[in-house]
Amino acid sequence: MAESLYDRYMKSTAAYRAHVVECGKCSPTVAGCTAGRGLYELFGRLQDAYLARLRHS
């Protein structure tokens, strides 16, 4: 079964938080490296989609 939007959203934030712990350039609010930017952008897109779905349900 495919993962729900919520599950993907939560996984993306967990992945970014784990990256921040290991990366010296990224912080919880600023993606300072290429890998961090990709993870942060994915998190942002999934968060936007999840919140939009909540507003329209």
Buried (B, 14 or more C-beta within 10 A) or exposed (E): EEEEBEEBBBBBBEBBEEBBEEBEEBEEEEBBEEBBBBBBEBBEEBEEEBEEEEEEE
